[in-house]
Amino acid sequence: MSTTVRHVVLFAFRDDAPADRIRAIETAFVALRERIPGIVDLEWGTDESPEDLGRGFTHCFLVTFDDAAARDAYLKHPAHVAFGLVLRPYLDRSLVVDYVARVRGAGAGT
């Protein structure tokens, strides 16, 4: 059974957030991979959906950890806390979902 934890983070930025600050935030988030032990993978992108269901969320980051302990260490790591201070003035809202990755065909409802 997998204990891999996926940490899905969605950002909706303030309407007045300057594009250069958003780019700096993207770069700072990606840099967390090198600064925080326990991050196995990190990928991100911006909303490209033709369905127009994003509700203002434009950025998605997917961070992978070996387990919940690594995720928990990331949440309180000083680099993550510092990132939050850089992000906060430009953020309208965020949505975070964590889940334990399951293998296709394993578990209920698959």
C-alpha positions in Angstrom: 0.0 0.0 0.0 1.3 3.4 -1.0 1.9 6.1 1.6 2.9 8.7 -1.0 1.1 12.0 -0.2 0.1 14.4 -3.0 -0.3 18.0 -1.9 -2.5 19.9 -4.4 -2.3 23.7 -4.1 -4.5 26.1 -6.1 -4.0 29.9 -6.1 -6.4 32.7 -7.1 -4.4 35.9 -7.2 -5.8 39.4 -6.4 -6.9 41.3 -9.5 -4.3 44.0 -8.7 -1.4 41.5 -8.3 1.4 42.6 -10.7 2.4 40.0 -13.3 6.1 40.3 -12.2 5.1 39.5 -8.6 3.1 36.4 -9.8 6.1 35.2 -11.8 8.3 35.7 -8.7 5.9 33.7 -6.6 5.9 30.9 -9.2 9.7 30.8 -9.1 9.8 30.9 -5.3 7.3 28.0 -5.0 9.3 25.9 -7.4 12.5 26.7 -5.4 11.0 25.0 -2.4 11.9 21.7 -3.9 15.6 22.4 -3.5 15.2 24.0 -0.1 13.0 21.5 1.7 14.0 17.9 2.3 11.2 15.4 1.7 9.8 16.8 -1.5 10.0 14.0 -4.0 8.5 15.9 -6.9 7.0 19.2 -7.7 5.1 20.3 -10.8 3.0 23.2 -11.6 1.0 25.0 -14.3 -1.7 27.5 -15.0 -5.3 26.8 -15.9 -5.8 25.8 -19.5 -9.2 24.2 -19.2 -11.8 25.1 -21.9 -14.6 24.3 -19.4 -14.3 27.6 -17.6 -14.8 26.0 -14.2 -11.7 27.3 -12.4 -13.6 29.8 -10.3 -10.7 32.2 -10.4 -8.0 29.7 -9.5 -5.3 30.2 -12.1 -2.3 28.3 -10.7 -2.0 24.7 -9.6 1.0 23.2 -7.8 1.3 19.5 -7.2 3.9 18.5 -4.5 4.7 14.9 -3.9 6.0 13.5 -0.6 7.0 10.0 0.4 4.6 10.1 3.4 2.6 12.3 5.7 5.6 12.9 8.0 7.5 14.5 5.1 4.5 16.6 4.2 4.1 17.7 7.8 7.8 18.7 8.0 7.3 20.8 4.8 4.4 22.7 6.2 6.4 24.0 9.2 9.7 24.3 7.4 11.1 27.9 7.6 11.4 28.1 3.8 7.7 27.3 3.4 6.7 29.8 6.1 8.8 32.5 4.4 7.2 31.6 1.1 3.8 32.2 2.6 4.8 35.7 3.6 5.9 36.5 0.0 2.6 35.1 -1.3 0.1 36.5 1.1 -0.1 40.2 -0.2 -1.0 39.0 -3.7 -3.2 36.1 -2.9 -7.0 36.4 -3.1 -7.6 32.8 -2.0 -6.2 29.3 -2.0 -7.4 25.8 -2.0 -5.4 22.9 -0.7 -6.2 19.2 -1.0 -3.9 16.4 0.3 -4.4 12.8 -0.5 -2.6 9.5 -0.3 -1.9 8.3 -3.8 -3.7 5.0 -4.7 -2.8 2.7 -7.4 -5.4 2.2 -10.1 -7.6 -0.7 -9.3 -6.7 -0.8 -5.6 -9.4 0.3 -3.2 -13.1 1.1 -3.3 -14.6 2.8 -6.3 -11.9 1.9 -8.8 
